[in-house]
């Protein structure tokens, strides 16, 4: 088999794609290409003592992955440190969650629609002045006529669940409870995903810490919108596929070893059996799409990524026709499993729409016989009509908005979205202002702005990760970039639409993971001097990011502050 060069680590890299591997025999199972960045190749005496299955596990997973949970202490710290940064995240998200006690930005749609789902089972229209009444705990402005909505119901049902559990319409904290819970759990997932991805509890915890203190993540966890839910389900699906990768490679190692030890030949390699984690990822992606249709891009990118991992695994164990084998044994089954499972899950998320005859366009088919796709049964014909109307809205929305932003600037947080800046506070003067904030003028803001240092360094890290992917075939680089590809790049085709920087919350975890990946390259250097410098740089970067987050936290969370204090946070004119 063609082995990876000594500078390449399969914990980090795939073998070059231009050379087909030679058939694998028991004696030729690779060990050198099982190097980990911190331990080098296995000594020959150790290599000779390894069984075939052990050699294959090393080749497919790398020593870091195999030793990550080798001891009780490693398993314990692998949970305690991520839980510690999750606790920090919870404090930052839940403290004063009910402030402001007003519907913030697009909460006017999604929070009220969530309440409507609780009351009616579908989204009803609200009378004029509903926001003020709602904030006062009065839901009487809700009518029974169905309202036209442009997003699927999952995120709104979760908001509704938060209100049901957290105190109903009277509590503004309850409006945001579900997004706060999801945002906090996302930090735990980032930490655990980073740990598995990089084979390091330190790097995983660092990723969780950066996610915990980022402004986009904090603001969206404290606001009843849908985008944080999109992020959560996409991230959970990504984590499930990482687990599937490890499980599939362990199975491949065991089944390949059985063939080789029995003197057989690989052919296309063994089948990998039922992939439960892949099924779980498909369900999660169906829920992601059931929150916003942008989840479709995550389904496409993650599906291709998962199959690419299967292809490189088959190539590593020596399957000669690994491309064709992957297509037949992995790609086609994965396509059917993921697409149909996600589609079925998505359809199931509309159960309340199907169940309530007064829901928007629910009776369209009965009222328009012979129109639409006539071969569909009436409920599905109405369902399809609803979706074509939604599609038309999303692809033609071009109304002007003060905070509309082109996608090229999202990664730099060039034009953040102001969620809240009330005139009732900024208009205070004299003794009222002094009483409110201790100055002549006051401000109170919720600004959906990511930690600028984190995002600016993240933009540089993306370039480095692309280089590592192309030159080193580092699978981790492809993994951390995948969420950015799915969550950001598709929006360039809709650049003329009215779109906003706050959509970037959907790929925030992967910006964090990409930055930590690059910092990890510095820390993992085999050169002790470079490693020390890497630790110094990493410590400095983390210290600055955490300090900047402490500085910006008041304008992420609606503190009443002096106007001058708010103004010194506006580093760029485009932020105002």
Secondary structure, 3 states (H helix, E strand, C coil): CCCCCCCCCCCCECCCCCCCCCCCCHHHCCCHHHCECCCECCCHHHHHHCCHHHHHHHHHHHHHHHHCCCCHHHHHHHHHHHHHHHHHHHHHHHCCCCCCCCCCCCHHHHHHHHHHHHHHCCCEEECCCHHHHHHCCCCCCEEEEECCCCCCCHHHHHHHHHHHHHCHHHCHHHHCHHHHHHHHHHHHHHHHHHHHHHCCHHHHHHHHHHHHHCHHHHHHHCCCCCHHHHHHHHHHHHHHHHHHHHHHHHHHHHHHHHHHHCCCCCCCCCCCCCCHHHHHHHHHHHHHHCCCCCHHHHHHHHHHHHHHHHHHHHHHHCCCCHHHHHHHHHHHHHHHHHHHHHHHHHHHCCHHHHHCCCCCCCCHHHHCCCCCCCCCCHHHHHHHHHHHHHHHHHHHCCCCCCCCCCHHHHHHCCCCEEEEECHHHHCCCHHHHHHHHCCCCEEEEEEECCCHHHHHHHHHHHHHHHHHHHHHCEHHHHHHHHHHHHHCHHHHHHCCCCCCHHHHHHHHHHHHHHHHHHHHHHHCCCCHHHHHHHHHHHHHHHHHHHHHHHHHHHHHCCCEEEHHHHHCCCCCHHHC
